[in-house]
Amino acid sequence: MYPSLPQHDPQIAERTRALADLRHEYIYDYDTIPGRAMAEKVPFKNEFAFELLMEVAGRQTVVMLNSRGAPREDKHADHHESLWTRTTKFVKKLEGNAEHFLPEKVGDLLHQFFGSLSKRYSLSDSTELRQFEMMFRDIKAPPIAEVYHEDRMFAHMRLAGPNPMMLKRMTAMDDRFPIDNAAYRKVAGENDSLESALKEGRLYMADYGALEKVQTGEFKGLQKYITAPLAMFYVPVRKDGSRGELMPVAIQCGQIPSAESPLIQPHHGHAWLMARNLVQVADGNLHQAVVHLGRTHIFLEPFVIATLRRLSPQHPLYLLLDAHFEGTLAINNAAHKTLLAPDGVVDHILAGTLAASVGLAVDDLKNYPANEVLDPRATFVERGVEDAELLPGYSYRDDALPIWDAIREWVTEYLDLYYQSDADVKNDTELQAWAAELVSPDGGRVIGLGEDGAGKITTRDYLKSLVAMLIFKAGPEHAAVNFPQKDLMSYVPNMPLAAYAPPPAQTEGLSEADYVAMLPPIDAAYMQLDTGYLLGGVHHTQLGQYGKKYFKDPRLEPALARFQKRLAEIEVEISERNKDRLIDYHYLLPSQIPQSVNI
């Protein structure tokens, strides 16, 4: 049987009754993430896939093996060994034996694993840079460990790091950032000027003002610090007139210039390293709370719930979105019970208190209309970073946009098969109920959705943009912010998630000891390594590879083949670009992009 719109289904009464039953199974909850629409519970059929959990359990054993030489309190040694033994036995039992698969048992083991992180390590008395290298035993140190200290790599993190969403082109000087031409030329050289760089679109700013009022927490009695820095970057002009690599100009650790918050530049030695470190702390916290948790995981959850409640399994939109929503309820539920639990990983390793970190995500989504993110290209334009000639080397932009175009084309061909006209959209009662529930205060609480911003969908073009955006967020966007956790964030000196000393109030007279004192203690670093390696290393499903359980309609085969062919071409294009990049940017290789937010 082909998928059908409700207005074309002769068994509409039975279809309507079945949907009414599903609305008793999928219930909204607004307390898990304060004010946000999440699922009250996760039914068994929406739990983790067996293959995914096998990969998680396998990586969990590697993490525990790697950490066996870490500093550990004697009273927790038995706990570590017990968890190690139970995990390895469980993995061996499951291997090739799927009939023993019970998601709740693996989920319980995962809960114990994350819950045990704070118990596995003792508070280290001192920290030296070499200790961070010694953390990598059975886990191989990522390449970033060799180059993170370079200024060009620090700048490149704005273009190819875990949070490639912060950089904006400057169109005027910022009164909060009192840099003059003399200071600019100390970095750019005497042949350049602040005025010409601004006029030619070569100045960029990363503004972390959203963190200004974050309440900081503690880790095992140690005070954590975070600032709301402003960081300026520039693109140099080479002798042949071409644009060079993005480079840093100066950092101000606070939003307001003052004697306690001076402009710090690369020639300021250890003060510069400390200021850079604080930018990375800010970037990492906004990444984890807002860009990753908020704008992918939490943003997508109400769409998943509304789809399960309002679209029949025979609906063509349900059939398309089902693959892209697989595992999302399960991972969000697991994250709430483990990573986001009091005394959990987020509570320990991020700079803010748990409430402050979650609050960042919640507050951001209050001002994150769906209509403003319908087209990723528009978000690049809004930040002034869309032009590859003005800003070369922007890996995320250069790889994401071809994938977006391929997804938009696939969605267009798919939906055109079932919606012959805008009238079909208007008369689709399930679609209209879906959209109305998404914006309802008693439903998904999504803001700025629909052609009127209030849940009205009347055209095929709008529907195509919305569906393509959901697939892009579930696949490429989430991949770009999740998987760098393993390669770029597991080596803590590259991106610590909290500072342990206040920002420098002077530009001179600081030492390596001052810089090192700002880095997390080794036991906190192990938690960040373990979490990043696990969550950033599990790839389940592949974009465009739907498998046999989807799409029984043979009319879709040519369009799907074209989508898969284009993704294969993009894979080759990205691989070629990677040959000339500062670091390999493999997060948006289509073969490495899962279909959904499932980890």
Salt bridges, closest charged atoms under 4 A:
ASP9 OD2 - ARG15 NH1 2.88
GLU25 OE1 - LYS45 NZ 3.72
GLU73 OE1 - LYS75 NZ 3.70
GLU81 OE1 - ARG68 NH2 3.36
GLU128 OE1 - ARG130 NE 2.85
GLU150 OE1 - ARG152 NE 3.12
ASP151 OD1 - ARG276 NH1 2.74
ASP174 OD2 - ARG176 NH2 2.71
GLU190 OE1 - ARG185 NH1 3.70
ASP192 OD1 - ARG202 NH2 2.81
GLU200 OE1 - ARG202 NE 2.74
ASP207 OD2 - ARG176 NH2 2.95
GLU245 OE2 - ARG152 NH1 3.44
ASP283 OD2 - ARG158 NH1 3.32
GLU326 OE1 - HIS540 NE2 3.78
ASP343 OD1 - HIS348 NE2 3.03
ASP363 OD1 - LYS366 NZ 3.62
ASP364 OD1 - ARG295 NH2 2.76
GLU382 OE2 - LYS168 NZ 3.90
ASP398 OD1 - ARG397 NE 2.80
ASP399 OD1 - ARG577 NH2 2.90
ASP399 OD1 - ARG581 NH2 2.81
ASP405 OD2 - ARG377 NH2 3.10
GLU413 OE1 - ARG562 NH2 2.43
ASP416 OD1 - ARG460 NH1 3.11
ASP416 OD1 - LYS464 NZ 2.74
ASP428 OD2 - HIS315 NE2 2.68
GLU430 OE2 - ARG15 NE 2.62
GLU437 OE2 - ARG309 NE 2.73
GLU437 OE1 - ARG310 NE 2.70
ASP461 OD1 - ARG408 NH2 3.13
GLU477 OE2 - LYS473 NZ 2.82
ASP487 OD1 - LYS486 NZ 3.06
ASP487 OD2 - HIS586 NE2 2.94
ASP523 OD2 - LYS220 NZ 3.30
ASP530 OD2 - ARG120 NH2 2.88
ASP553 OD2 - ARG555 NH2 2.75
GLU569 OE2 - LYS565 NZ 2.66
GLU569 OE1 - ARG566 NH1 3.30
GLU573 OE2 - ARG566 NH1 3.04
GLU576 OE2 - LYS579 NZ 2.84
ASP584 OD2 - HIS586 ND1 2.88
